[in-house]
């Protein structure tokens, strides 16, 4: 699965993006992760102590995390569930 992971312009978080905009299945994602906040257009989930904002158009925002390997692993998991 192809996606990019880079620091946001604000440098406050990391962002994972797919090559093109997609529609993620937020309902499927919410069933597999610990959900903190659920709205029609995004989810805030917690995985391994990290808060992640999951946008329905495919962007993932990792709050307060510097562990690139862990973020890539979580992004793969979220995308594999949301794109199934």
PyMOL Python script that loads the backbone (N, CA, C, O; Angstrom):
from pymol import cmd

cmd.read_pdbstr("""\
ATOM      1  N   UNK A   1       0.846  -1.195   0.000  1.00  0.00           N
ATOM      2  CA  UNK A   1       0.000   0.000   0.000  1.00  0.00           C
ATOM      3  C   UNK A   1       0.883   1.247   0.000  1.00  0.00           C
ATOM      4  O   UNK A   1       1.744   1.410   0.864  1.00  0.00           O
ATOM      5  N   UNK A   2       0.661   2.104  -0.960  1.00  0.00           N
ATOM      6  CA  UNK A   2       1.453   3.337  -1.098  1.00  0.00           C
ATOM      7  C   UNK A   2       0.819   4.482  -0.310  1.00  0.00           C
ATOM      8  O   UNK A   2      -0.372   4.759  -0.451  1.00  0.00           O
ATOM      9  N   UNK A   3       1.621   5.136   0.514  1.00  0.00           N
ATOM     10  CA  UNK A   3       1.192   6.370   1.169  1.00  0.00           C
ATOM     11  C   UNK A   3       2.429   7.130   1.601  1.00  0.00           C
ATOM     12  O   UNK A   3       3.508   6.555   1.741  1.00  0.00           O
ATOM     13  N   UNK A   4       2.265   8.431   1.813  1.00  0.00           N
ATOM     14  CA  UNK A   4       3.380   9.252   2.286  1.00  0.00           C
ATOM     15  C   UNK A   4       3.154   9.568   3.762  1.00  0.00           C
ATOM     16  O   UNK A   4       2.017   9.649   4.228  1.00  0.00           O
ATOM     17  N   UNK A   5       4.250   9.743   4.481  1.00  0.00           N
ATOM     18  CA  UNK A   5       4.173  10.138   5.886  1.00  0.00           C
ATOM     19  C   UNK A   5       5.164  11.271   6.062  1.00  0.00           C
ATOM     20  O   UNK A   5       6.371  11.082   5.911  1.00  0.00           O
ATOM     21  N   UNK A   6       4.652  12.444   6.382  1.00  0.00           N
ATOM     22  CA  UNK A   6       5.552  13.592   6.561  1.00  0.00           C
ATOM     23  C   UNK A   6       5.018  14.530   7.620  1.00  0.00           C
ATOM     24  O   UNK A   6       3.837  14.502   7.966  1.00  0.00           O
ATOM     25  N   UNK A   7       5.926  15.375   8.137  1.00  0.00           N
ATOM     26  CA  UNK A   7       5.521  16.372   9.134  1.00  0.00           C
ATOM     27  C   UNK A   7       4.625  17.404   8.464  1.00  0.00           C
ATOM     28  O   UNK A   7       4.867  17.820   7.331  1.00  0.00           O
ATOM     29  N   UNK A   8       3.586  17.809   9.187  1.00  0.00           N
ATOM     30  CA  UNK A   8       2.666  18.822   8.657  1.00  0.00           C
ATOM     31  C   UNK A   8       3.366  20.170   8.553  1.00  0.00           C
ATOM     32  O   UNK A   8       4.439  20.376   9.121  1.00  0.00           O
ATOM     33  N   UNK A   9       2.748  21.071   7.827  1.00  0.00           N
ATOM     34  CA  UNK A   9       3.307  22.425   7.666  1.00  0.00           C
ATOM     35  C   UNK A   9       3.484  23.112   9.016  1.00  0.00           C
ATOM     36  O   UNK A   9       4.424  23.883   9.210  1.00  0.00           O
ATOM     37  N   UNK A  10       2.579  22.831   9.943  1.00  0.00           N
ATOM     38  CA  UNK A  10       2.645  23.448  11.266  1.00  0.00           C
ATOM     39  C   UNK A  10       3.724  22.799  12.141  1.00  0.00           C
ATOM     40  O   UNK A  10       4.102  23.346  13.177  1.00  0.00           O
ATOM     41  N   UNK A  11       4.215  21.630  11.716  1.00  0.00           N
ATOM     42  CA  UNK A  11       5.212  20.842  12.464  1.00  0.00           C
ATOM     43  C   UNK A  11       4.675  20.321  13.795  1.00  0.00           C
ATOM     44  O   UNK A  11       5.446  19.855  14.634  1.00  0.00           O
ATOM     45  N   UNK A  12       3.362  20.395  13.993  1.00  0.00           N
ATOM     46  CA  UNK A  12       2.778  19.935  15.254  1.00  0.00           C
ATOM     47  C   UNK A  12       2.399  18.463  15.189  1.00  0.00           C
ATOM     48  O   UNK A  12       2.196  17.834  16.227  1.00  0.00           O
ATOM     49  N   UNK A  13       2.300  17.904  13.986  1.00  0.00           N
ATOM     50  CA  UNK A  13       1.859  16.522  13.843  1.00  0.00           C
ATOM     51  C   UNK A  13       2.424  15.934  12.560  1.00  0.00           C
ATOM     52  O   UNK A  13       2.948  16.646  11.704  1.00  0.00           O
ATOM     53  N   UNK A  14       2.304  14.621  12.449  1.00  0.00           N
ATOM     54  CA  UNK A  14       2.659  13.941  11.203  1.00  0.00           C
ATOM     55  C   UNK A  14       1.374  13.611  10.464  1.00  0.00           C
ATOM     56  O   UNK A  14       0.322  13.400  11.066  1.00  0.00           O
ATOM     57  N   UNK A  15       1.488  13.574   9.150  1.00  0.00           N
ATOM     58  CA  UNK A  15       0.322  13.321   8.311  1.00  0.00           C
ATOM     59  C   UNK A  15       0.630  12.193   7.331  1.00  0.00           C
ATOM     60  O   UNK A  15       1.666  12.204   6.667  1.00  0.00           O
ATOM     61  N   UNK A  16      -0.274  11.223   7.246  1.00  0.00           N
ATOM     62  CA  UNK A  16      -0.156  10.150   6.247  1.00  0.00           C
ATOM     63  C   UNK A  16      -1.207  10.418   5.178  1.00  0.00           C
ATOM     64  O   UNK A  16      -2.367  10.698   5.480  1.00  0.00           O
ATOM     65  N   UNK A  17      -0.777  10.327   3.918  1.00  0.00           N
ATOM     66  CA  UNK A  17      -1.703  10.576   2.808  1.00  0.00           C
ATOM     67  C   UNK A  17      -1.515   9.513   1.738  1.00  0.00           C
ATOM     68  O   UNK A  17      -0.404   9.049   1.483  1.00  0.00           O
ATOM     69  N   UNK A  18      -2.619   9.143   1.122  1.00  0.00           N
ATOM     70  CA  UNK A  18      -2.587   8.233  -0.017  1.00  0.00           C
ATOM     71  C   UNK A  18      -2.292   9.045  -1.275  1.00  0.00           C
ATOM     72  O   UNK A  18      -2.473  10.263  -1.266  1.00  0.00           O
ATOM     73  N   UNK A  19      -1.838   8.399  -2.367  1.00  0.00           N
ATOM     74  CA  UNK A  19      -1.508   9.150  -3.594  1.00  0.00           C
ATOM     75  C   UNK A  19      -2.695   9.927  -4.161  1.00  0.00           C
ATOM     76  O   UNK A  19      -2.516  11.003  -4.732  1.00  0.00           O
ATOM     77  N   UNK A  20      -3.911   9.385  -4.007  1.00  0.00           N
ATOM     78  CA  UNK A  20      -5.088  10.127  -4.463  1.00  0.00           C
ATOM     79  C   UNK A  20      -6.171  10.064  -3.396  1.00  0.00           C
ATOM     80  O   UNK A  20      -6.170   9.175  -2.544  1.00  0.00           O
ATOM     81  N   UNK A  21      -7.092  11.013  -3.453  1.00  0.00           N
ATOM     82  CA  UNK A  21      -8.180  11.059  -2.473  1.00  0.00           C
ATOM     83  C   UNK A  21      -9.062   9.829  -2.612  1.00  0.00           C
ATOM     84  O   UNK A  21      -9.393   9.405  -3.720  1.00  0.00           O
ATOM     85  N   UNK A  22      -9.431   9.272  -1.490  1.00  0.00           N
ATOM     86  CA  UNK A  22     -10.301   8.101  -1.454  1.00  0.00           C
ATOM     87  C   UNK A  22     -11.390   8.350  -0.416  1.00  0.00           C
ATOM     88  O   UNK A  22     -11.359   9.350   0.301  1.00  0.00           O
ATOM     89  N   UNK A  23     -12.334   7.452  -0.344  1.00  0.00           N
ATOM     90  CA  UNK A  23     -13.363   7.525   0.692  1.00  0.00           C
ATOM     91  C   UNK A  23     -13.107   6.367   1.654  1.00  0.00           C
ATOM     92  O   UNK A  23     -13.335   5.207   1.311  1.00  0.00           O
ATOM     93  N   UNK A  24     -12.635   6.686   2.851  1.00  0.00           N
ATOM     94  CA  UNK A  24     -12.396   5.651   3.852  1.00  0.00           C
ATOM     95  C   UNK A  24     -13.712   5.256   4.520  1.00  0.00           C
ATOM     96  O   UNK A  24     -14.590   6.094   4.725  1.00  0.00           O
ATOM     97  N   UNK A  25     -13.838   3.991   4.853  1.00  0.00           N
ATOM     98  CA  UNK A  25     -15.018   3.478   5.558  1.00  0.00           C
ATOM     99  C   UNK A  25     -14.814   3.708   7.057  1.00  0.00           C
ATOM    100  O   UNK A  25     -14.230   2.879   7.756  1.00  0.00           O
ATOM    101  N   UNK A  26     -15.310   4.847   7.531  1.00  0.00           N
ATOM    102  CA  UNK A  26     -15.110   5.210   8.944  1.00  0.00           C
ATOM    103  C   UNK A  26     -15.813   4.237   9.883  1.00  0.00           C
ATOM    104  O   UNK A  26     -15.339   3.992  10.992  1.00  0.00           O
ATOM    105  N   UNK A  27     -16.935   3.684   9.448  1.00  0.00           N
ATOM    106  CA  UNK A  27     -17.668   2.728  10.285  1.00  0.00           C
ATOM    107  C   UNK A  27     -16.828   1.481  10.530  1.00  0.00           C
ATOM    108  O   UNK A  27     -16.739   0.992  11.656  1.00  0.00           O
ATOM    109  N   UNK A  28     -16.209   0.970   9.459  1.00  0.00           N
ATOM    110  CA  UNK A  28     -15.359  -0.223   9.601  1.00  0.00           C
ATOM    111  C   UNK A  28     -14.169   0.076  10.510  1.00  0.00           C
ATOM    112  O   UNK A  28     -13.800  -0.749  11.345  1.00  0.00           O
ATOM    113  N   UNK A  29     -13.572   1.254  10.348  1.00  0.00           N
ATOM    114  CA  UNK A  29     -12.423   1.641  11.181  1.00  0.00           C
ATOM    115  C   UNK A  29     -12.848   1.759  12.643  1.00  0.00           C
ATOM    116  O   UNK A  29     -12.133   1.316  13.542  1.00  0.00           O
ATOM    117  N   UNK A  30     -14.015   2.358  12.873  1.00  0.00           N
ATOM    118  CA  UNK A  30     -14.475   2.573  14.257  1.00  0.00           C
ATOM    119  C   UNK A  30     -14.728   1.257  14.993  1.00  0.00           C
ATOM    120  O   UNK A  30     -14.667   1.211  16.222  1.00  0.00           O
ATOM    121  N   UNK A  31     -15.012   0.186  14.246  1.00  0.00           N
ATOM    122  CA  UNK A  31     -15.253  -1.115  14.878  1.00  0.00           C
ATOM    123  C   UNK A  31     -13.954  -1.799  15.319  1.00  0.00           C
ATOM    124  O   UNK A  31     -13.981  -2.689  16.169  1.00  0.00           O
ATOM    125  N   UNK A  32     -12.813  -1.385  14.744  1.00  0.00           N
ATOM    126  CA  UNK A  32     -11.534  -2.058  15.025  1.00  0.00           C
ATOM    127  C   UNK A  32     -10.604  -1.259  15.932  1.00  0.00           C
ATOM    128  O   UNK A  32      -9.587  -1.782  16.388  1.00  0.00           O
ATOM    129  N   UNK A  33     -10.940   0.001  16.198  1.00  0.00           N
ATOM    130  CA  UNK A  33     -10.068   0.859  16.999  1.00  0.00           C
ATOM    131  C   UNK A  33     -10.827   1.462  18.166  1.00  0.00           C
ATOM    132  O   UNK A  33     -12.058   1.487  18.175  1.00  0.00           O
ATOM    133  N   UNK A  34     -10.076   1.951  19.158  1.00  0.00           N
ATOM    134  CA  UNK A  34     -10.642   2.664  20.294  1.00  0.00           C
ATOM    135  C   UNK A  34     -10.983   4.080  19.829  1.00  0.00           C
ATOM    136  O   UNK A  34     -10.086   4.881  19.565  1.00  0.00           O
ATOM    137  N   UNK A  35     -12.276   4.389  19.729  1.00  0.00           N
ATOM    138  CA  UNK A  35     -12.731   5.677  19.197  1.00  0.00           C
ATOM    139  C   UNK A  35     -12.921   6.682  20.329  1.00  0.00           C
ATOM    140  O   UNK A  35     -13.611   6.409  21.311  1.00  0.00           O
ATOM    141  N   UNK A  36     -12.292   7.855  20.171  1.00  0.00           N
ATOM    142  CA  UNK A  36     -12.426   8.943  21.147  1.00  0.00           C
ATOM    143  C   UNK A  36     -13.541   9.882  20.704  1.00  0.00           C
ATOM    144  O   UNK A  36     -14.338  10.343  21.521  1.00  0.00           O
ATOM    145  N   UNK A  37     -13.590  10.163  19.392  1.00  0.00           N
ATOM    146  CA  UNK A  37     -14.588  11.078  18.842  1.00  0.00           C
ATOM    147  C   UNK A  37     -15.016  10.572  17.475  1.00  0.00           C
ATOM    148  O   UNK A  37     -14.185  10.155  16.668  1.00  0.00           O
ATOM    149  N   UNK A  38     -16.328  10.614  17.219  1.00  0.00           N
ATOM    150  CA  UNK A  38     -16.845  10.150  15.930  1.00  0.00           C
ATOM    151  C   UNK A  38     -17.775  11.208  15.357  1.00  0.00           C
ATOM    152  O   UNK A  38     -18.735  11.620  16.009  1.00  0.00           O
ATOM    153  N   UNK A  39     -17.485  11.650  14.122  1.00  0.00           N
ATOM    154  CA  UNK A  39     -18.363  12.579  13.409  1.00  0.00           C
ATOM    155  C   UNK A  39     -18.580  11.990  12.007  1.00  0.00           C
ATOM    156  O   UNK A  39     -17.907  11.027  11.640  1.00  0.00           O
ATOM    157  N   UNK A  40     -19.503  12.548  11.225  1.00  0.00           N
ATOM    158  CA  UNK A  40     -19.719  11.999   9.876  1.00  0.00           C
ATOM    159  C   UNK A  40     -18.509  12.120   8.948  1.00  0.00           C
ATOM    160  O   UNK A  40     -18.393  11.355   7.991  1.00  0.00           O
ATOM    161  N   UNK A  41     -17.600  13.076   9.216  1.00  0.00           N
ATOM    162  CA  UNK A  41     -16.473  13.276   8.300  1.00  0.00           C
ATOM    163  C   UNK A  41     -15.114  12.854   8.851  1.00  0.00           C
ATOM    164  O   UNK A  41     -14.150  12.764   8.091  1.00  0.00           O
ATOM    165  N   UNK A  42     -15.016  12.590  10.165  1.00  0.00           N
ATOM    166  CA  UNK A  42     -13.740  12.141  10.713  1.00  0.00           C
ATOM    167  C   UNK A  42     -13.932  11.358  11.991  1.00  0.00           C
ATOM    168  O   UNK A  42     -14.976  11.412  12.640  1.00  0.00           O
ATOM    169  N   UNK A  43     -12.869  10.618  12.330  1.00  0.00           N
ATOM    170  CA  UNK A  43     -12.801   9.892  13.598  1.00  0.00           C
ATOM    171  C   UNK A  43     -11.539  10.350  14.322  1.00  0.00           C
ATOM    172  O   UNK A  43     -10.546  10.704  13.687  1.00  0.00           O
ATOM    173  N   UNK A  44     -11.583  10.343  15.632  1.00  0.00           N
ATOM    174  CA  UNK A  44     -10.356  10.465  16.411  1.00  0.00           C
ATOM    175  C   UNK A  44     -10.242   9.125  17.128  1.00  0.00           C
ATOM    176  O   UNK A  44     -11.094   8.761  17.938  1.00  0.00           O
ATOM    177  N   UNK A  45      -9.171   8.401  16.811  1.00  0.00           N
ATOM    178  CA  UNK A  45      -8.963   7.082  17.402  1.00  0.00           C
ATOM    179  C   UNK A  45      -7.688   7.099  18.236  1.00  0.00           C
ATOM    180  O   UNK A  45      -6.840   7.979  18.088  1.00  0.00           O
ATOM    181  N   UNK A  46      -7.571   6.108  19.115  1.00  0.00           N
ATOM    182  CA  UNK A  46      -6.349   5.973  19.915  1.00  0.00           C
ATOM    183  C   UNK A  46      -5.816   4.573  19.681  1.00  0.00           C
ATOM    184  O   UNK A  46      -6.530   3.585  19.849  1.00  0.00           O
ATOM    185  N   UNK A  47      -4.548   4.500  19.291  1.00  0.00           N
ATOM    186  CA  UNK A  47      -3.887   3.222  19.027  1.00  0.00           C
ATOM    187  C   UNK A  47      -2.495   3.287  19.620  1.00  0.00           C
ATOM    188  O   UNK A  47      -1.714   4.177  19.285  1.00  0.00           O
ATOM    189  N   UNK A  48      -2.183   2.351  20.497  1.00  0.00           N
ATOM    190  CA  UNK A  48      -0.875   2.280  21.155  1.00  0.00           C
ATOM    191  C   UNK A  48      -0.474   3.617  21.781  1.00  0.00           C
ATOM    192  O   UNK A  48       0.682   4.031  21.698  1.00  0.00           O
ATOM    193  N   UNK A  49      -1.446   4.282  22.406  1.00  0.00           N
ATOM    194  CA  UNK A  49      -1.184   5.533  23.115  1.00  0.00           C
ATOM    195  C   UNK A  49      -1.115   6.774  22.244  1.00  0.00           C
ATOM    196  O   UNK A  49      -0.846   7.866  22.744  1.00  0.00           O
ATOM    197  N   UNK A  50      -1.357   6.621  20.937  1.00  0.00           N
ATOM    198  CA  UNK A  50      -1.274   7.761  20.020  1.00  0.00           C
ATOM    199  C   UNK A  50      -2.671   8.134  19.541  1.00  0.00           C
ATOM    200  O   UNK A  50      -3.454   7.272  19.143  1.00  0.00           O
ATOM    201  N   UNK A  51      -2.978   9.435  19.585  1.00  0.00           N
ATOM    202  CA  UNK A  51      -4.238   9.907  19.011  1.00  0.00           C
ATOM    203  C   UNK A  51      -4.047  10.145  17.528  1.00  0.00           C
ATOM    204  O   UNK A  51      -3.075  10.770  17.103  1.00  0.00           O
ATOM    205  N   UNK A  52      -5.000   9.632  16.739  1.00  0.00           N
ATOM    206  CA  UNK A  52      -4.938   9.786  15.291  1.00  0.00           C
ATOM    207  C   UNK A  52      -6.269  10.316  14.799  1.00  0.00           C
ATOM    208  O   UNK A  52      -7.328   9.775  15.116  1.00  0.00           O
ATOM    209  N   UNK A  53      -6.198  11.381  14.021  1.00  0.00           N
ATOM    210  CA  UNK A  53      -7.396  11.928  13.387  1.00  0.00           C
ATOM    211  C   UNK A  53      -7.492  11.270  12.010  1.00  0.00           C
ATOM    212  O   UNK A  53      -6.588  11.400  11.184  1.00  0.00           O
ATOM    213  N   UNK A  54      -8.592  10.566  11.776  1.00  0.00           N
ATOM    214  CA  UNK A  54      -8.806   9.853  10.516  1.00  0.00           C
ATOM    215  C   UNK A  54      -9.863  10.616   9.721  1.00  0.00           C
ATOM    216  O   UNK A  54     -11.042  10.604  10.074  1.00  0.00           O
ATOM    217  N   UNK A  55      -9.435  11.281   8.643  1.00  0.00           N
ATOM    218  CA  UNK A  55     -10.367  12.021   7.792  1.00  0.00           C
ATOM    219  C   UNK A  55     -10.992  11.069   6.784  1.00  0.00           C
ATOM    220  O   UNK A  55     -10.321  10.161   6.294  1.00  0.00           O
ATOM    221  N   UNK A  56     -12.268  11.262   6.468  1.00  0.00           N
ATOM    222  CA  UNK A  56     -12.954  10.367   5.536  1.00  0.00           C
ATOM    223  C   UNK A  56     -12.327  10.376   4.149  1.00  0.00           C
ATOM    224  O   UNK A  56     -12.462   9.399   3.412  1.00  0.00           O
ATOM    225  N   UNK A  57     -11.636  11.471   3.770  1.00  0.00           N
ATOM    226  CA  UNK A  57     -11.009  11.551   2.447  1.00  0.00           C
ATOM    227  C   UNK A  57      -9.633  10.876   2.398  1.00  0.00           C
ATOM    228  O   UNK A  57      -8.981  10.880   1.354  1.00  0.00           O
ATOM    229  N   UNK A  58      -9.188  10.296   3.522  1.00  0.00           N
ATOM    230  CA  UNK A  58      -7.984   9.472   3.497  1.00  0.00           C
ATOM    231  C   UNK A  58      -6.768   9.978   4.240  1.00  0.00           C
ATOM    232  O   UNK A  58      -5.784   9.248   4.355  1.00  0.00           O
ATOM    233  N   UNK A  59      -6.795  11.201   4.750  1.00  0.00           N
ATOM    234  CA  UNK A  59      -5.623  11.703   5.470  1.00  0.00           C
ATOM    235  C   UNK A  59      -5.682  11.257   6.933  1.00  0.00           C
ATOM    236  O   UNK A  59      -6.746  11.255   7.553  1.00  0.00           O
ATOM    237  N   UNK A  60      -4.523  10.882   7.468  1.00  0.00           N
ATOM    238  CA  UNK A  60      -4.391  10.527   8.882  1.00  0.00           C
ATOM    239  C   UNK A  60      -3.444  11.519   9.534  1.00  0.00           C
ATOM    240  O   UNK A  60      -2.360  11.782   9.012  1.00  0.00           O
ATOM    241  N   UNK A  61      -3.842  12.066  10.661  1.00  0.00           N
ATOM    242  CA  UNK A  61      -3.005  13.017  11.395  1.00  0.00           C
ATOM    243  C   UNK A  61      -2.616  12.376  12.730  1.00  0.00           C
ATOM    244  O   UNK A  61      -3.478  12.023  13.534  1.00  0.00           O
ATOM    245  N   UNK A  62      -1.316  12.231  12.952  1.00  0.00           N
ATOM    246  CA  UNK A  62      -0.798  11.634  14.183  1.00  0.00           C
ATOM    247  C   UNK A  62      -0.394  12.743  15.140  1.00  0.00           C
ATOM    248  O   UNK A  62       0.495  13.537  14.833  1.00  0.00           O
ATOM    249  N   UNK A  63      -1.044  12.802  16.303  1.00  0.00           N
ATOM    250  CA  UNK A  63      -0.757  13.851  17.272  1.00  0.00           C
ATOM    251  C   UNK A  63       0.339  13.411  18.227  1.00  0.00           C
ATOM    252  O   UNK A  63       0.318  12.295  18.747  1.00  0.00           O
ATOM    253  N   UNK A  64       1.295  14.300  18.450  1.00  0.00           N
ATOM    254  CA  UNK A  64       2.341  14.111  19.466  1.00  0.00           C
ATOM    255  C   UNK A  64       3.038  12.760  19.364  1.00  0.00           C
ATOM    256  O   UNK A  64       3.127  12.023  20.346  1.00  0.00           O
ATOM    257  N   UNK A  65       3.528  12.441  18.174  1.00  0.00           N
ATOM    258  CA  UNK A  65       4.263  11.200  17.986  1.00  0.00           C
ATOM    259  C   UNK A  65       5.443  11.453  17.060  1.00  0.00           C
ATOM    260  O   UNK A  65       5.319  12.166  16.064  1.00  0.00           O
ATOM    261  N   UNK A  66       6.584  10.868  17.390  1.00  0.00           N
ATOM    262  CA  UNK A  66       7.782  11.008  16.557  1.00  0.00           C
ATOM    263  C   UNK A  66       8.259   9.654  16.029  1.00  0.00           C
ATOM    264  O   UNK A  66       9.238   9.589  15.285  1.00  0.00           O
ATOM    265  N   UNK A  67       7.578   8.585  16.406  1.00  0.00           N
ATOM    266  CA  UNK A  67       7.997   7.233  16.031  1.00  0.00           C
ATOM    267  C   UNK A  67       7.484   6.891  14.623  1.00  0.00           C
ATOM    268  O   UNK A  67       6.351   6.440  14.454  1.00  0.00           O
ATOM    269  N   UNK A  68       8.341   7.114  13.622  1.00  0.00           N
ATOM    270  CA  UNK A  68       7.971   6.923  12.209  1.00  0.00           C
ATOM    271  C   UNK A  68       7.546   5.477  11.931  1.00  0.00           C
ATOM    272  O   UNK A  68       6.554   5.243  11.240  1.00  0.00           O
ATOM    273  N   UNK A  69       8.286   4.523  12.462  1.00  0.00           N
ATOM    274  CA  UNK A  69       7.980   3.108  12.203  1.00  0.00           C
ATOM    275  C   UNK A  69       6.602   2.750  12.750  1.00  0.00           C
ATOM    276  O   UNK A  69       5.819   2.079  12.077  1.00  0.00           O
ATOM    277  N   UNK A  70       6.307   3.195  13.966  1.00  0.00           N
ATOM    278  CA  UNK A  70       5.006   2.923  14.581  1.00  0.00           C
ATOM    279  C   UNK A  70       3.891   3.596  13.779  1.00  0.00           C
ATOM    280  O   UNK A  70       2.849   2.984  13.541  1.00  0.00           O
ATOM    281  N   UNK A  71       4.096   4.844  13.360  1.00  0.00           N
ATOM    282  CA  UNK A  71       3.067   5.556  12.595  1.00  0.00           C
ATOM    283  C   UNK A  71       2.794   4.852  11.270  1.00  0.00           C
ATOM    284  O   UNK A  71       1.640   4.740  10.854  1.00  0.00           O
ATOM    285  N   UNK A  72       3.846   4.376  10.603  1.00  0.00           N
ATOM    286  CA  UNK A  72       3.660   3.656   9.334  1.00  0.00           C
ATOM    287  C   UNK A  72       2.861   2.377   9.558  1.00  0.00           C
ATOM    288  O   UNK A  72       1.986   2.036   8.761  1.00  0.00           O
ATOM    289  N   UNK A  73       3.165   1.675  10.642  1.00  0.00           N
ATOM    290  CA  UNK A  73       2.465   0.429  10.968  1.00  0.00           C
ATOM    291  C   UNK A  73       0.973   0.698  11.211  1.00  0.00           C
ATOM    292  O   UNK A  73       0.114  -0.024  10.705  1.00  0.00           O
ATOM    293  N   UNK A  74       0.677   1.746  11.994  1.00  0.00           N
ATOM    294  CA  UNK A  74      -0.716   2.099  12.290  1.00  0.00           C
ATOM    295  C   UNK A  74      -1.432   2.555  11.016  1.00  0.00           C
ATOM    296  O   UNK A  74      -2.580   2.178  10.782  1.00  0.00           O
ATOM    297  N   UNK A  75      -0.756   3.365  10.194  1.00  0.00           N
ATOM    298  CA  UNK A  75      -1.367   3.846   8.948  1.00  0.00           C
ATOM    299  C   UNK A  75      -1.735   2.675   8.045  1.00  0.00           C
ATOM    300  O   UNK A  75      -2.821   2.659   7.466  1.00  0.00           O
ATOM    301  N   UNK A  76      -0.838   1.694   7.920  1.00  0.00           N
ATOM    302  CA  UNK A  76      -1.125   0.505   7.094  1.00  0.00           C
ATOM    303  C   UNK A  76      -2.368  -0.215   7.614  1.00  0.00           C
ATOM    304  O   UNK A  76      -3.219  -0.646   6.836  1.00  0.00           O
ATOM    305  N   UNK A  77      -2.462  -0.340   8.938  1.00  0.00           N
ATOM    306  CA  UNK A  77      -3.601  -1.028   9.557  1.00  0.00           C
ATOM    307  C   UNK A  77      -4.898  -0.259   9.291  1.00  0.00           C
ATOM    308  O   UNK A  77      -5.906  -0.856   8.912  1.00  0.00           O
ATOM    309  N   UNK A  78      -4.875   1.056   9.487  1.00  0.00           N
ATOM    310  CA  UNK A  78      -6.070   1.882   9.269  1.00  0.00           C
ATOM    311  C   UNK A  78      -6.502   1.801   7.802  1.00  0.00           C
ATOM    312  O   UNK A  78      -7.679   1.593   7.508  1.00  0.00           O
ATOM    313  N   UNK A  79      -5.545   1.967   6.885  1.00  0.00           N
ATOM    314  CA  UNK A  79      -5.875   1.926   5.461  1.00  0.00           C
ATOM    315  C   UNK A  79      -6.379   0.550   5.036  1.00  0.00           C
ATOM    316  O   UNK A  79      -7.307   0.456   4.233  1.00  0.00           O
ATOM    317  N   UNK A  80      -5.780  -0.518   5.563  1.00  0.00           N
ATOM    318  CA  UNK A  80      -6.219  -1.858   5.152  1.00  0.00           C
ATOM    319  C   UNK A  80      -7.661  -2.119   5.591  1.00  0.00           C
ATOM    320  O   UNK A  80      -8.402  -2.820   4.901  1.00  0.00           O
ATOM    321  N   UNK A  81      -8.059  -1.560   6.731  1.00  0.00           N
ATOM    322  CA  UNK A  81      -9.444  -1.723   7.203  1.00  0.00           C
ATOM    323  C   UNK A  81     -10.381  -0.758   6.465  1.00  0.00           C
ATOM    324  O   UNK A  81     -11.460  -1.150   6.020  1.00  0.00           O
ATOM    325  N   UNK A  82      -9.961   0.496   6.340  1.00  0.00           N
ATOM    326  CA  UNK A  82     -10.818   1.533   5.747  1.00  0.00           C
ATOM    327  C   UNK A  82     -11.023   1.426   4.247  1.00  0.00           C
ATOM    328  O   UNK A  82     -12.004   1.943   3.713  1.00  0.00           O
ATOM    329  N   UNK A  83     -10.099   0.754   3.561  1.00  0.00           N
ATOM    330  CA  UNK A  83     -10.198   0.622   2.111  1.00  0.00           C
ATOM    331  C   UNK A  83     -10.711  -0.748   1.671  1.00  0.00           C
ATOM    332  O   UNK A  83     -10.875  -0.999   0.477  1.00  0.00           O
ATOM    333  N   UNK A  84     -10.964  -1.631   2.634  1.00  0.00           N
ATOM    334  CA  UNK A  84     -11.382  -3.010   2.293  1.00  0.00           C
ATOM    335  C   UNK A  84     -12.731  -3.046   1.599  1.00  0.00           C
ATOM    336  O   UNK A  84     -13.218  -4.122   1.251  1.00  0.00           O
TER     337      UNK A  84
END
""", "prot")
cmd.dss("prot")
cmd.show_as("cartoon", "prot")
cmd.util.cbc("prot")
cmd.orient("prot")
